[in-house]
Each structure stands twice: as C-alpha cells, then as structure tokens.
Amino acid sequence: MAKFSYQARNENGRIVSGEIDADSKDMANNILLERGFIPTKVAKKGESGGFGSSDNFLESLKEKMASVKPEEIILFTKQFRTMFKAGVGIVQVFQIIENQTENLKLKKIISQMSQDIKEGAGLYEAFKKHPKIFSPLYCSMVHAGEVSGSLPEVLERLVYIIDHEHKVKSDIKSAMRYPLIVLSFIGIAFVVLLNFVMPKFAKMFLDAKLDLPLPTQICIAANQFMTNYWYICLGIIAGSIFAISTYLKTEQGQYVKDSILLRTPIIGPVMTKAAMSRFSSIFSILQSSGVPILDSMNILSGAIDNAVMSYEFGRISEKLQEGRGISGPLSASKFFPPMVINMVAIGEESGNLEDMLNQVSKHYDTEVEYAVGKLSEAIGPLLTLGLAAVVAFFALAIFIPIWDLTKLAR
C-alpha cells in the first residue's frame, strides 16, 4: 500500500486534511467517501503535481488511448451523488471530481460537462453529449431524477445497475476464458502438426509408394496447399476477419449474430436469463423513478445490449401505444418466460409492479449465476472431445501408414 495525502470536506462542510493508506488513488477516494468525507484533493505522497510542457504529447496520447471502465463510472456516480446530497453546487462537484480523476479521457469529459453547465445546459443535456461513456439508460435516469427532484436516489440506483451488469459480464467472461485458451492451443497444435510434423512423415510415405488412408491424404494436401499458396491462405483469413467484423457492426449483422447466439444450445439460455435479469432490474428502477412506461420501453430497447431483444421491445412499445397493458404484449413475445409474464400481470393488477419486477430480477440473478456455472461445466467435455478428435485425426494420419510400412518391412 502507498500513502496518500488528502484534503476533504467533512459533514459540516469544513476542510480537513491528513494521510491515508491505499493501493490506488481511486481506492483512497472510496475510503474517504465511506468515512463521510467529500474529497477535494488526493495525491500520492511525494508525487509531483502536474505535467511539464515536454509531456504534452504523452498526455494527449494517453488521453486518446484511455478507455473508461465501469469501475470508474461507478466511482464517478458515487462521488457525484455524495457531494450533490451534501449540498455542493453542481459546477463545484464537477470541478472536484475532475481534479480527483486519474483517467485523462474521463477528466476531459467532466471538464466539458462542467463548462456546459456553466453555459446554462441542464444535467441531461451535459451527459447526453457523451453517449460512448454515458449510456442512454444513464442519461434517461439522470433526466428522470432531475425532473422529479430525486437525483441522489436515482444515482444510487444507477450505481446498483452498473455494478450488477459489470458483475454479470465479468462472470460470463470468466466462464469463457478457459474455453478460448483451450481452443487457441488446439488451433496452434493443429498448425504445428500440419506444417512441421506431417511433412517429415509424408516424404517417407510417398517414397514407399504406400496406399495412403484418407486422413493422411487430407493432411498432405492441406500441407502442400499452405506451403505453395500461403499468401492465399493469409488473404482468405484476413479478408474473412475484415468482412465478418464489418458486417457485425451493421444492424443486420448484430441481429443475425444475436439470433444465432440465442439459438445456441448452451449459450442461448444464459443470454436469455441475463436479458431477463437486466430487463426486470432496469424496468423496476425506471418505474420507481417516475419514468413513463413508453419511455421506459424505449430506454430498455437501447439498454438491453441485444439486437433481437431490442427489436422485440420496439414491437412491445407499439402495442403499448394501442393501450393493451404490459403483460399482454410481453406474452406475445417468444423470449419472455411465463413466470415473467405472470409476475408482471400480478404487479399490474395489484398496482405493485415495482416490487414484482424486483422479485423477478433477484430470481434471474440467481439463475444467471447458476447458468454460468453450468456453462463452464458443459463446455469442458466438449473441448476435451474436440482435442481428442484433433489428436485422433493426426494419429490415424501418421500411425496407419507407419503400420503399413512395418508390415511391408516384414
């Protein structure tokens, strides 16, 4: 741990200073916030305060390369909420957070928002100018809190949403990390065996004029093609990657990709359950924040992070405009399970929709955790079968001709 010097405002608004042990500047800010202080200045002990003119290029380069992580958005939202609730003016809040932010990209955005506020823009307009950092959901929630006068409570819910979604995505990435590593090693092993091991045996087999089995013929033909036409192979691979990545950036490409993933036996159920959890938690928070149902559906359409689901929300929104209620349009969609539809219907009838959606969200949070665990268990045997198939293929391609050579020698 390192020592950080800090200046902060206490509950009475007085400036206090001291030192604190933390692993990073963000952790130091979090510790101070948990203690009820509003940090105004935090610096590592012995650290110089600014950049010299010779560092301008490096600073600009770092700013362009920097990405804003969910943890940084969570910290920003927590700081914003704490200081706003303590009665600090919005412009001053942005200035304090800007001074505390280490991420150069986020620092510049906060500076721009502060300037927009000074020029008379509302919070919603200031956030909306940066859609790559603040999602439509984030901006809409800020707008709802600004209009209803309950901004601190809305920001608290936003922290929960961002933290919850980051956890789900991290769990899925962790579950997929091992399969991707194994698949990479299978691909490397295939290329090495085909280009370095097989050629040594192929010459021996061809000189002996043996009747080669099909696996050996395939390996020899593939090796000769890759040796003589390697540039075509590279062109095909590069062209395919470029074409697929370009297509997936289009609306149609995203729709096709998400449709395929939702129909995939192991991955599809995990994606559906994650979407249900996201739908329930976000819809519940939007309802409690006073956002109209039609606006909520439009926000969900942009926040659900799935092109197929977004299209379904568009259809549901059209039916809601016809005055059909919520549960009816949901039941017409093939993605919403009966439990979700029934809970929404009960919530509609009892006027307790927010609580029902909370219960659905908690249920699917548990389901997602369980499904991610099952995903890891299910992929393991499939990868083992794939590895065994590669090994068996090359074993047949090499050892059957060797066996024939042995019989010929006898």
C-alpha positions as CSV (number, residue, x, y, z in Angstrom):
1,M,0.0,0.0,0.0
2,A,1.0,3.6,-0.6
3,K,0.4,6.7,1.5
4,F,-1.9,9.4,0.0
5,S,-2.2,13.0,1.3
6,Y,-5.8,14.3,1.1
7,Q,-7.9,17.4,1.7
8,A,-11.7,16.8,2.1
9,R,-14.9,18.4,3.4
10,N,-16.5,16.8,6.4
11,E,-20.2,16.6,7.2
12,N,-20.2,20.3,8.5
13,G,-18.5,21.5,5.2
14,R,-15.2,22.2,6.9
15,I,-11.9,21.4,5.1
16,V,-9.9,18.6,6.8
17,S,-6.6,17.1,5.8
18,G,-4.5,14.1,6.6
19,E,-2.9,10.9,5.2
20,I,-4.4,7.6,4.2
21,D,-3.1,4.2,3.2
22,A,-4.5,2.8,-0.1
23,D,-3.5,0.7,-3.1
24,S,-4.5,3.4,-5.6
25,K,-6.0,6.9,-5.8
26,D,-9.5,5.5,-6.6
27,M,-9.3,3.3,-3.5
28,A,-8.3,6.4,-1.4
29,N,-11.3,8.3,-2.8
30,N,-13.6,5.4,-2.0
31,I,-12.3,5.1,1.6
32,L,-12.8,8.8,2.2
33,L,-16.4,8.6,0.8
34,E,-17.2,5.7,3.1
35,R,-15.9,7.7,6.0
36,G,-18.4,10.5,5.1
37,F,-15.8,12.9,3.7
38,I,-16.0,14.6,0.3
39,P,-12.5,14.5,-1.2
40,T,-11.3,17.7,-2.8
41,K,-7.6,16.8,-3.3
42,V,-5.9,13.4,-3.1
43,A,-2.3,12.9,-4.2
44,K,0.3,10.2,-3.6
45,K,2.9,11.3,-1.1
46,G,6.0,12.6,-2.9
47,E,4.2,12.8,-6.3
48,S,4.6,15.9,-8.4
49,G,1.5,17.9,-9.1
50,G,1.4,18.4,-12.9
51,F,2.8,17.8,-16.3
52,G,5.6,19.8,-17.9
53,S,5.4,21.1,-21.4
54,S,7.6,18.3,-22.7
55,D,4.9,15.8,-21.5
56,N,2.1,17.4,-23.5
57,F,2.4,14.9,-26.4
58,L,2.4,11.9,-24.0
59,E,-0.6,13.3,-22.1
60,S,-2.5,13.7,-25.4
61,L,-1.6,10.2,-26.5
62,K,-2.7,8.7,-23.1
63,E,-6.0,10.6,-23.4
64,K,-6.7,9.1,-26.8
65,M,-5.8,5.6,-25.8
66,A,-7.6,5.7,-22.4
67,S,-10.8,3.8,-22.0
68,V,-13.4,4.5,-19.3
69,K,-14.0,1.3,-17.2
70,P,-17.3,0.5,-15.4
71,E,-15.5,0.9,-12.1
72,E,-14.6,4.5,-12.9
73,I,-18.2,5.3,-13.9
74,I,-19.3,3.8,-10.6
75,L,-16.8,5.8,-8.6
76,F,-17.8,9.0,-10.6
77,T,-21.5,8.3,-9.8
78,K,-20.8,7.7,-6.1
79,Q,-18.8,10.9,-5.8
80,F,-21.4,12.9,-7.7
81,R,-24.2,11.6,-5.5
82,T,-22.4,12.1,-2.2
83,M,-21.4,15.7,-3.0
84,F,-24.8,16.7,-4.5
85,K,-26.6,15.2,-1.5
86,A,-24.3,17.2,0.8
87,G,-25.4,20.5,-0.9
88,V,-22.3,21.2,-3.0
89,G,-23.1,23.0,-6.3
90,I,-23.1,21.0,-9.5
91,V,-20.3,23.1,-11.1
92,Q,-18.2,22.7,-8.0
93,V,-19.0,18.9,-7.9
94,F,-17.7,18.5,-11.4
95,Q,-14.6,20.6,-10.7
96,I,-13.7,18.5,-7.6
97,I,-14.3,15.2,-9.4
98,E,-12.2,16.4,-12.4
99,N,-9.3,17.1,-10.0
100,Q,-9.6,13.7,-8.5
101,T,-10.0,11.7,-11.7
102,E,-6.8,9.9,-13.0
103,N,-8.3,8.8,-16.3
104,L,-7.4,11.5,-18.8
105,K,-10.4,10.8,-21.1
106,L,-12.9,10.9,-18.3
107,K,-11.2,14.0,-16.9
108,K,-11.7,15.8,-20.2
109,I,-15.3,14.8,-20.5
110,I,-16.0,16.0,-16.9
111,S,-14.4,19.3,-17.8
112,Q,-16.6,19.7,-20.9
113,M,-19.7,18.9,-18.8
114,S,-18.7,21.4,-16.2
115,Q,-18.4,24.0,-19.0
116,D,-21.8,23.1,-20.5
117,I,-23.4,23.5,-17.0
118,K,-21.7,26.9,-16.6
119,E,-23.2,28.0,-20.0
120,G,-26.7,27.1,-18.8
121,A,-27.2,23.5,-20.0
122,G,-29.1,21.0,-17.9
123,L,-27.6,17.9,-16.5
124,Y,-29.4,15.7,-19.0
125,E,-28.0,17.8,-21.9
126,A,-24.5,17.7,-20.5
127,F,-24.5,13.9,-20.1
128,K,-26.2,13.2,-23.4
129,K,-23.3,14.8,-25.4
130,H,-21.1,11.8,-24.4
131,P,-23.1,8.6,-25.4
132,K,-19.9,6.5,-25.6
133,I,-19.3,7.0,-21.9
134,F,-22.8,7.5,-20.5
135,S,-25.4,5.1,-22.0
136,P,-28.9,6.1,-23.0
137,L,-30.1,4.4,-19.8
138,Y,-27.7,6.5,-17.7
139,C,-28.8,9.8,-19.3
140,S,-32.5,9.0,-19.1
141,M,-32.2,8.1,-15.4
142,V,-30.4,11.4,-14.7
143,H,-33.1,13.2,-16.6
144,A,-35.8,11.5,-14.5
145,G,-34.0,12.3,-11.3
146,E,-33.5,15.9,-12.4
147,V,-37.2,16.4,-13.3
148,S,-38.6,14.6,-10.2
149,G,-36.1,16.2,-7.8
150,S,-34.9,12.8,-6.6
151,L,-31.5,12.8,-8.2
152,P,-29.5,11.3,-5.3
153,E,-31.8,8.3,-5.1
154,V,-31.7,7.8,-8.9
155,L,-27.9,8.0,-8.8
156,E,-27.8,5.3,-6.1
157,R,-29.9,3.0,-8.3
158,L,-27.6,3.8,-11.2
159,V,-24.6,2.6,-9.2
160,Y,-26.5,-0.7,-8.5
161,I,-27.3,-1.2,-12.2
162,I,-23.8,-0.5,-13.4
163,D,-22.2,-2.7,-10.7
164,H,-24.7,-5.5,-11.2
165,E,-24.2,-5.6,-15.0
166,H,-20.5,-5.4,-14.7
167,K,-20.5,-8.4,-12.4
168,V,-22.7,-10.4,-14.8
169,K,-20.4,-9.6,-17.7
170,S,-17.3,-10.4,-15.7
171,D,-18.8,-13.8,-14.7
172,I,-19.6,-14.7,-18.3
173,K,-16.1,-13.6,-19.5
174,S,-14.5,-15.7,-16.7
175,A,-16.5,-18.7,-17.8
176,M,-15.5,-18.2,-21.4
177,R,-11.8,-17.5,-20.7
178,Y,-10.8,-21.2,-20.2
179,P,-12.6,-22.4,-23.4
180,L,-11.0,-19.7,-25.5
181,I,-7.5,-20.6,-24.2
182,V,-8.0,-24.3,-24.9
183,L,-9.4,-23.5,-28.4
184,S,-6.3,-21.4,-29.1
185,F,-4.0,-24.2,-28.1
186,I,-5.9,-26.7,-30.3
187,G,-5.5,-24.3,-33.2
188,I,-1.8,-23.9,-32.6
189,A,-1.3,-27.6,-32.2
190,F,-3.2,-28.3,-35.5
191,V,-1.0,-25.8,-37.4
192,V,2.3,-27.1,-35.8
193,L,1.4,-30.8,-36.5
194,L,0.3,-30.0,-40.1
195,N,3.3,-27.8,-41.1
196,F,6.2,-29.2,-39.1
197,V,5.5,-32.8,-38.1
198,M,3.4,-34.1,-41.0
199,P,5.9,-33.1,-43.8
200,K,8.7,-35.3,-42.3
201,F,6.4,-38.4,-42.4
202,A,4.8,-37.5,-45.8
203,K,8.1,-37.8,-47.7
204,M,8.8,-41.2,-46.2
205,F,5.2,-42.4,-47.0
206,L,5.4,-41.1,-50.6
207,D,8.8,-42.7,-51.2
208,A,7.5,-46.0,-50.1
209,K,4.6,-45.7,-52.6
210,L,2.0,-46.8,-50.0
211,D,-1.7,-46.6,-50.5
212,L,-2.3,-43.7,-48.1
213,P,-5.5,-43.6,-45.9
214,L,-7.9,-40.6,-46.3
215,P,-6.7,-38.7,-43.1
216,T,-3.1,-38.8,-44.4
217,Q,-4.1,-37.7,-47.9
218,I,-6.0,-34.7,-46.4
219,C,-3.0,-33.7,-44.2
220,I,-0.6,-33.9,-47.2
221,A,-2.9,-32.0,-49.5
222,A,-3.5,-29.3,-46.8
223,N,0.2,-29.0,-46.1
224,Q,1.0,-28.7,-49.8
225,F,-1.6,-26.0,-50.3
226,M,-0.5,-24.0,-47.3
227,T,3.2,-24.3,-48.4
228,N,2.6,-23.3,-52.0
229,Y,-0.3,-20.9,-51.6
230,W,0.3,-19.4,-48.1
231,Y,-0.4,-15.9,-49.3
232,I,-3.9,-17.0,-50.5
233,C,-4.5,-18.6,-47.0
234,L,-3.5,-15.3,-45.3
235,G,-5.6,-13.3,-47.8
236,I,-8.7,-15.5,-47.1
237,I,-8.2,-15.3,-43.3
238,A,-7.6,-11.5,-43.3
239,G,-10.5,-10.9,-45.8
240,S,-12.8,-13.1,-43.8
241,I,-12.0,-11.4,-40.5
242,F,-12.5,-7.9,-42.1
243,A,-15.7,-8.9,-43.8
244,I,-17.2,-10.5,-40.7
245,S,-16.2,-7.7,-38.4
246,T,-17.6,-5.1,-40.8
247,Y,-20.8,-7.0,-41.2
248,L,-21.2,-7.4,-37.4
249,K,-21.0,-3.6,-37.0
250,T,-24.2,-3.2,-39.1
251,E,-27.7,-3.5,-37.6
252,Q,-28.5,-6.6,-39.7
253,G,-25.2,-8.2,-38.7
254,Q,-25.8,-7.7,-35.0
255,Y,-29.3,-9.0,-35.4
256,V,-28.1,-12.2,-37.2
257,K,-25.3,-12.7,-34.6
258,D,-27.6,-12.3,-31.6
259,S,-30.2,-14.6,-33.2
260,I,-27.6,-17.3,-33.7
261,L,-26.3,-17.0,-30.1
262,L,-29.9,-17.1,-28.7
263,R,-30.5,-20.4,-30.6
264,T,-27.2,-21.9,-29.5
265,P,-28.0,-24.7,-27.0
266,I,-25.5,-23.8,-24.2
267,I,-25.0,-20.1,-24.6
268,G,-28.6,-19.1,-25.6
269,P,-30.3,-19.9,-22.2
270,V,-27.5,-17.9,-20.4
271,M,-28.1,-14.9,-22.7
272,T,-31.9,-15.1,-22.3
273,K,-31.7,-15.2,-18.5
274,A,-29.2,-12.4,-18.4
275,A,-31.5,-10.3,-20.6
276,M,-34.5,-11.1,-18.3
277,S,-32.5,-10.0,-15.2
278,R,-31.4,-6.8,-16.9
279,F,-35.0,-6.1,-18.1
280,S,-36.5,-6.6,-14.7
281,S,-34.0,-4.6,-12.7
282,I,-33.9,-1.7,-15.1
283,F,-37.6,-1.6,-15.6
284,S,-38.2,-1.7,-11.9
285,I,-35.8,1.2,-11.3
286,L,-37.3,3.3,-14.1
287,Q,-40.8,2.7,-12.7
288,S,-39.7,3.8,-9.2
289,S,-38.1,6.9,-10.7
290,G,-41.3,8.0,-12.3
291,V,-40.3,7.3,-15.9
292,P,-43.4,6.7,-18.1
293,I,-43.9,3.1,-19.4
294,L,-43.5,4.0,-23.1
295,D,-40.3,5.9,-22.3
296,S,-39.1,3.0,-20.2
297,M,-39.6,0.6,-23.2
298,N,-37.6,2.9,-25.5
299,I,-34.8,3.1,-22.9
300,L,-34.8,-0.7,-22.5
301,S,-34.6,-1.1,-26.2
302,G,-31.3,0.8,-26.2
303,A,-30.0,-0.6,-22.9
304,I,-30.7,-4.3,-23.3
305,D,-27.5,-4.9,-25.4
306,N,-29.1,-7.5,-27.7
307,A,-30.4,-6.6,-31.2
308,V,-33.1,-9.3,-31.2
309,M,-34.4,-8.2,-27.8
310,S,-34.2,-4.6,-28.8
311,Y,-36.4,-5.3,-31.8
312,E,-38.9,-7.1,-29.5
313,F,-39.1,-4.1,-27.2
314,G,-39.8,-2.0,-30.2
315,R,-42.8,-4.2,-31.1
316,I,-43.9,-4.2,-27.4
317,S,-43.8,-0.4,-27.4
318,E,-46.0,-0.3,-30.5
319,K,-48.6,-2.5,-28.8
320,L,-48.5,-0.4,-25.6
321,Q,-49.4,2.6,-27.6
322,E,-52.6,0.8,-28.6
323,G,-53.4,0.5,-24.9
324,R,-53.0,-3.2,-24.4
325,G,-51.2,-3.1,-21.0
326,I,-47.8,-4.6,-20.3
327,S,-48.3,-8.3,-19.7
328,G,-50.3,-8.8,-23.0
329,P,-47.6,-7.6,-25.3
330,L,-45.0,-9.4,-23.3
331,S,-46.9,-12.7,-23.7
332,A,-46.9,-12.2,-27.5
333,S,-43.1,-12.3,-27.4
334,K,-41.3,-15.7,-27.6
335,F,-38.4,-14.5,-25.3
336,F,-40.3,-13.8,-22.1
337,P,-40.9,-16.9,-19.9
338,P,-44.3,-17.5,-18.4
339,M,-43.0,-16.6,-14.9
340,V,-42.0,-13.1,-16.0
341,I,-45.4,-12.5,-17.8
342,N,-47.4,-13.8,-14.7
343,M,-45.4,-11.7,-12.3
344,V,-45.8,-8.5,-14.4
345,A,-49.6,-9.3,-14.8
346,I,-49.9,-9.6,-11.0
347,G,-48.0,-6.4,-10.5
348,E,-50.2,-4.6,-12.9
349,E,-53.4,-5.7,-11.3
350,S,-52.2,-5.1,-7.7
351,G,-50.5,-1.8,-8.5
352,N,-47.3,-3.3,-7.1
353,L,-45.3,-3.7,-10.4
354,E,-42.0,-2.3,-9.0
355,D,-41.9,-5.0,-6.2
356,M,-42.8,-7.8,-8.6
357,L,-40.1,-6.8,-11.0
358,N,-37.6,-6.7,-8.1
359,Q,-38.5,-10.3,-7.3
360,V,-38.1,-11.3,-10.9
361,S,-34.7,-9.6,-11.0
362,K,-33.5,-11.4,-7.9
363,H,-34.7,-14.7,-9.2
364,Y,-32.9,-14.3,-12.6
365,D,-29.7,-13.0,-10.9
366,T,-29.5,-16.4,-9.2
367,E,-30.4,-18.2,-12.4
368,V,-27.7,-16.4,-14.3
369,E,-25.1,-17.4,-11.7
370,Y,-26.2,-21.0,-11.8
371,A,-26.3,-21.0,-15.7
372,V,-22.8,-19.5,-16.0
373,G,-21.5,-22.3,-13.7
374,K,-23.3,-24.9,-15.8
375,L,-21.8,-23.3,-18.9
376,S,-18.3,-23.9,-17.7
377,E,-19.2,-27.5,-16.8
378,A,-20.8,-28.2,-20.2
379,I,-18.0,-26.6,-22.3
380,G,-15.2,-28.6,-20.6
381,P,-16.3,-32.0,-22.0
382,L,-16.9,-30.5,-25.5
383,L,-13.4,-29.1,-25.5
384,T,-12.0,-32.4,-24.4
385,L,-13.8,-34.1,-27.3
386,G,-12.5,-31.5,-29.7
387,L,-8.9,-32.0,-28.5
388,A,-9.4,-35.8,-28.7
389,A,-10.7,-35.5,-32.3
390,V,-7.7,-33.5,-33.4
391,V,-5.2,-35.9,-31.8
392,A,-7.1,-38.9,-33.2
393,F,-7.1,-37.4,-36.7
394,F,-3.3,-36.9,-36.7
395,A,-2.8,-40.3,-35.0
396,L,-4.7,-42.0,-37.8
397,A,-2.9,-39.9,-40.5
398,I,0.6,-40.9,-39.2
399,F,0.3,-44.3,-37.5
400,I,-1.8,-46.2,-40.1
401,P,0.9,-45.6,-42.8
402,I,3.6,-46.5,-40.3
403,W,1.8,-49.7,-39.5
404,D,1.7,-50.5,-43.3
405,L,5.4,-49.7,-43.5
406,T,6.1,-52.2,-40.7
407,K,4.1,-54.9,-42.4
408,L,5.9,-54.2,-45.7
409,A,9.3,-54.5,-44.0
410,R,8.3,-57.8,-42.5
